[in-house]
Amino acid sequence: MNKLRTSQSNREEARVSLWPTEAKAPDRLRLSTRALPKRDCFEVFRENFNQYVYQAEVENRSEGRFECDIDVLKAGSVSISRIVAPPTTYARTRRHVSDSDETLTLFVGVSQGLTIEQADISQEFRPGNGFLYNGSIPGEAETVSPMELWGVKVPAARIMNGLAPGRHLTPMPIAAELPAMKLITQYLNSFSTVANSSDPEVREAFGTHIVDLLMLVVGADHDRLELIKGRGLKAARTETILKTIARDFALPDLSADKIGLLLGITGRQVHRLLLETPKTFYEHLLERRLVEARRLLTDPSCGVLNMAEIARRAGFVDRSYFHRVFRTRFGETPADVRAAAVRENNGRLV
């Protein structure tokens, strides 16, 4: 692989950044050069790649306009990035790692065309395979065609503290066929859904699931395996499902399939996970909606809302169905509950 020889005189003078400030968007950072003047595109990409992905010498090998996208999500202590870029070369020299970047990055291929080399180990990417990159070791990468890949950056200590005896944090290629690698890819495909969530616990759980799977790939020790098993993917997924229902129950189209997309699993798996709880998926969802409807009916500030609006705000589309299940659950009609609440509130004013 060719070494990079980029000099300062060959770099463009553009200094435009499209990234939001840390104060405005601490958990989501996005860059697209598509709206920039052609002369600025590569320089903006280079600067932001260095700031938010890895410090490296970056050289443009594309012949046309440098169109790229970088999307970075903070998921607890894990940073997950999606990078789309034209042909480019990257080199992390001893100068770049002199302060020792104590992170590991799992790069996962979405397309072909990228080769990573580190410590005499190389990986030619294809969809689904990966490479565990050690940030404290020099390395190189080259794309001969437009590429797209994921990067999952994890503090090295988070992995190192759970390694099995005899295991080391060395660069390693990872086959797409490994079961844990397949699950990681499924999770990463839910990136947009998680990134658009306003719930930091959902994002942190997303990062934790991926780290657990990465630990299974690199070789976890007995204690970490027990922790993963106890916290487990099953338990963590179930907790995330319940939190999502609690947050999004008012959405009329909320379904097991939609929540499954968040976790990288099928709707059928969502149903199976909740079979180990006291209620089914539909029972959890219905209970949340009914409790919210009762709250609205007894809230004096919602007294101006008609029954149709109460039902809608609680997530019910069919008003007759709402009346029927409400009466079954509480033994009273919605109108009865509202009338009782009005009498009680009037009594307090006397």
C-alpha positions in Angstrom: 0.0 0.0 0.0 1.3 3.4 -0.9 2.5 5.6 1.9 1.0 9.0 2.1 3.2 12.0 1.2 0.6 14.8 1.6 2.3 18.2 2.3 0.8 21.3 3.8 1.2 23.2 0.6 -1.0 20.7 -1.3 -3.9 21.1 1.1 -6.7 23.5 0.3 -7.2 26.5 2.5 -10.9 25.9 3.2 -11.7 25.8 6.9 -15.5 25.4 6.9 -17.0 22.8 9.3 -20.6 21.6 9.2 -20.5 20.0 12.6 -22.8 21.4 15.3 -21.1 22.5 18.5 -20.7 20.1 21.3 -23.1 22.2 23.4 -25.8 22.0 20.8 -25.5 18.4 19.7 -23.3 16.3 22.1 -24.7 13.0 21.0 -25.1 13.3 17.3 -22.7 14.9 14.8 -23.3 14.9 11.1 -21.4 16.1 8.0 -22.3 16.1 4.3 -20.2 18.0 1.7 -22.9 17.8 -0.9 -24.0 21.4 -0.4 -20.4 22.8 -0.2 -18.4 24.5 -3.0 -16.4 21.8 -4.8 -13.1 23.4 -3.7 -14.0 23.0 0.0 -15.3 19.4 0.1 -12.1 17.4 0.7 -10.7 19.8 3.2 -13.9 19.8 5.3 -13.9 16.0 5.2 -10.2 15.7 6.1 -10.6 18.1 9.1 -13.7 16.4 10.5 -12.4 12.9 9.9 -9.3 13.9 12.0 -11.4 15.5 14.7 -14.2 12.9 15.1 -12.9 9.6 13.7 -9.1 9.3 13.8 -6.0 11.5 13.5 -4.4 10.6 10.2 -2.8 11.9 7.0 -5.7 11.8 4.5 -5.1 12.0 0.7 -7.8 12.5 -1.9 -7.6 9.9 -4.7 -10.9 10.8 -6.4 -11.0 12.5 -9.7 -14.3 14.3 -9.4 -16.2 16.2 -6.8 -15.4 14.9 -3.2 -18.9 14.0 -2.0 -18.9 12.3 1.5 -21.0 11.8 4.6 -19.9 11.2 8.2 -22.5 10.5 10.9 -21.3 10.0 14.4 -23.5 8.9 17.4 -22.4 8.9 21.0 -23.9 5.8 22.7 -22.6 6.0 26.3 -18.8 5.6 26.1 -19.1 4.1 22.7 -18.9 6.2 19.5 -20.6 4.8 16.4 -19.9 6.3 13.0 -21.0 5.7 9.4 -18.7 6.9 6.8 -19.3 7.3 3.0 -16.4 8.6 0.9 -14.9 8.4 -2.6 -11.4 6.9 -3.2 -9.1 8.1 -0.4 -5.9 7.0 1.5 -5.3 7.2 5.2 -2.2 6.8 7.2 -1.8 6.9 11.0 1.9 7.4 11.7 3.9 7.2 14.9 3.3 11.0 15.2 -0.4 10.4 15.2 -0.3 7.8 17.9 2.5 9.4 20.0 0.1 10.3 22.8 -1.4 6.7 22.6 -5.0 6.7 21.5 -6.4 4.2 24.0 -9.3 3.1 21.9 -10.3 0.1 19.8 -12.4 0.5 16.7 -14.4 -2.2 15.0 -14.7 -1.3 11.4 -17.5 -3.1 9.6 -17.8 -3.1 5.8 -21.0 -2.0 4.1 -19.4 -2.0 0.6 -16.2 -3.4 -1.0 -13.3 -1.3 -2.0 -11.5 -0.7 1.3 -8.3 -2.3 2.6 -7.0 -1.7 6.1 -3.5 -2.7 7.2 -2.1 -2.6 10.7 0.8 -4.5 12.4 1.4 -6.6 9.1 -2.3 -7.7 9.2 -4.6 -6.6 6.5 -8.3 -6.9 5.6 -10.0 -6.4 2.3 -13.5 -5.3 3.2 -16.7 -6.8 1.8 -20.2 -6.3 3.2 -20.4 -7.7 6.8 -16.8 -8.4 7.6 -14.8 -6.4 10.0 -11.4 -5.4 11.4 -10.5 -4.6 15.0 -8.3 -1.6 14.8 -6.0 -0.6 17.7 -5.8 3.2 18.0 -2.3 3.0 19.7 -0.6 1.3 16.7 0.3 3.0 13.3 -1.8 1.8 10.4 -3.0 2.5 6.9 -6.1 2.3 4.8 -6.9 2.7 1.2 -10.1 2.8 -0.9 -9.9 2.2 -4.6 -13.6 2.9 -5.2 -16.3 4.7 -3.3 -16.7 3.0 0.1 -19.2 2.9 3.0 -18.4 1.5 6.4 -19.2 1.5 10.1 -16.8 2.3 12.9 -17.5 1.4 16.5 -15.0 3.1 18.8 -14.7 1.7 22.3 -12.3 2.7 25.2 -9.6 0.0 25.2 -10.0 -0.6 28.9 -13.6 -1.5 28.5 -12.5 -4.5 26.3 -9.2 -5.2 28.0 -10.6 -5.6 31.5 -12.8 -8.5 30.3 -10.4 -10.4 28.1 -9.9 -14.1 28.6 -6.4 -15.3 29.8 -4.0 -15.3 26.9 -6.0 -12.9 24.8 -4.4 -9.7 23.6 -5.7 -6.5 22.0 -4.1 -7.1 18.7 -5.5 -6.0 15.3 -7.6 -8.8 13.9 -9.8 -9.4 10.8 -13.3 -10.7 11.6 -15.3 -12.9 9.3 -18.8 -11.8 8.3 -20.0 -15.4 8.9 -19.4 -15.3 12.7 -22.8 -15.4 14.5 -21.8 -12.4 16.8 -20.6 -10.5 13.8 -23.9 -11.0 12.0 -25.7 -9.7 15.1 -23.4 -6.6 15.2 -24.3 -5.9 11.6 -28.0 -6.2 12.4 -27.6 -3.8 15.3 -25.7 -1.3 13.1 -28.5 -1.4 10.5 -30.7 0.2 13.3 -28.4 3.1 13.6 -30.7 5.7 12.1 -33.6 4.7 14.3 -31.5 4.8 17.5 -29.7 8.1 16.4 -33.1 9.8 16.0 -34.2 8.7 19.5 -34.3 11.4 22.2 -33.8 8.8 24.9 -30.1 8.6 26.1 -30.9 5.2 27.7 -31.8 3.7 24.4 -28.6 5.0 22.8 -26.5 3.7 25.7 -28.2 0.3 25.6 -27.5 0.2 21.8 -23.8 0.7 22.5 -23.7 -1.8 25.3 -25.3 -4.5 23.1 -22.6 -4.0 20.5 -19.8 -4.1 23.0 -21.1 -7.3 24.5 -21.2 -8.9 21.0 -17.7 -7.6 20.3 -16.5 -9.2 23.6 -17.9 -12.5 22.3 -15.8 -12.0 19.1 -12.5 -11.2 20.8 -12.8 -13.7 23.6 -14.3 -12.7 27.0 -13.2 -14.2 30.3 -15.5 -16.2 32.5 -16.6 -13.3 34.6 -17.4 -11.1 31.6 -19.3 -13.9 29.9 -21.4 -14.3 33.0 -22.0 -10.6 33.1 -23.0 -10.6 29.4 -25.2 -13.6 30.1 -26.8 -12.1 33.2 -27.3 -8.7 31.8 -27.5 -10.5 28.6 -28.7 -9.6 25.3 -32.0 -11.1 26.1 -32.5 -9.1 29.3 -31.2 -5.9 27.7 -33.4 -6.2 24.7 -36.4 -6.9 26.9 -35.7 -3.8 29.0 -35.3 -1.7 25.8 -38.6 -3.0 24.4 -40.5 -2.1 27.6 -38.9 1.4 27.7 -39.8 2.0 24.1 -43.4 1.0 24.8 -43.5 3.3 27.8 -42.1 6.2 25.7 -43.9 5.7 22.4 -47.3 4.0 23.4 -49.2 7.0 22.1 -48.1 6.4 18.5 -51.0 4.7 16.9 -48.7 2.7 14.5 -46.4 1.4 17.2 -45.8 -2.3 16.6 -43.5 -5.1 17.5 -42.0 -4.9 14.0 -41.1 -1.2 14.5 -39.5 -1.8 17.8 -37.6 -4.8 16.4 -36.0 -2.5 13.8 -34.6 -0.5 16.7 -32.9 -3.6 18.1 -32.0 -5.3 14.8 -34.4 -8.2 15.4 -37.7 -9.3 14.0 -41.1 -8.5 15.3 -41.6 -12.2 16.1 -38.5 -12.1 18.4 -39.9 -9.1 20.2 -43.1 -11.1 20.9 -41.0 -14.0 22.1 -38.9 -11.9 24.5 -42.0 -10.5 26.2 -43.5 -14.0 26.7 -41.0 -14.2 29.6 -42.7 -11.2 31.2 -46.2 -11.2 32.9 -47.8 -9.7 29.8 -47.6 -10.1 26.0 -46.5 -7.2 23.7 -50.1 -6.2 23.1 -51.0 -6.3 26.8 -48.0 -4.1 27.7 -49.0 -1.6 25.0 -52.7 -1.7 25.9 -52.0 -1.2 29.6 -49.8 1.9 29.0 -52.5 3.4 26.8 -55.3 2.7 29.2 -53.4 4.2 32.2 -52.6 7.3 30.1 -56.3 7.6 29.1 -57.4 7.4 32.8 -54.8 10.0 33.7 -56.1 12.4 31.0 -59.7 11.9 32.1 -58.9 12.8 35.7 -56.6 15.7 35.0 -58.5 19.0 35.5 -56.3 20.7 32.9 -57.6 18.2 30.3 -61.3 18.9 31.0 -61.8 20.7 27.7 -60.7 17.6 25.7 -63.5 15.5 24.2 -63.5 11.7 24.4 -62.2 11.3 20.8 -59.2 13.5 21.6 -58.6 11.7 24.9 -58.5 8.4 23.0 -56.2 9.8 20.3 -53.7 11.2 22.8 -53.6 7.8 24.5 -52.9 6.0 21.2 -56.3 4.6 20.4 -57.6 4.9 16.8 -61.0 3.2 17.3 -63.2 5.1 19.8 -65.6 2.2 20.3 -62.7 -0.2 21.0 -61.3 2.4 23.4 -64.6 2.5 25.4 -64.9 -1.3 25.5 -61.3 -2.1 26.7 -61.4 0.8 29.2 -64.6 -0.5 30.8 -63.2 -4.0 30.9 -60.0 -2.8 32.6 -61.4 -0.3 35.1 -65.0 -1.5 35.5 -66.3 2.0 34.5 -66.8 3.9 31.3 -64.5 6.8 30.4 -67.5 9.1 30.9 -68.1 7.7 34.4 -64.4 8.2 35.3 -64.5 11.8 34.1 -67.8 12.6 35.9 -66.3 11.2 39.2 -63.2 13.3 38.7 -65.2 16.5 38.1 -67.3 15.9 41.2 -64.2 15.3 43.3 -62.4 18.4 41.9 -65.5 20.5 42.5 -65.7 19.2 46.1 -62.2 20.4 46.7 -63.1 23.9 45.6 -66.0 24.2 48.1 
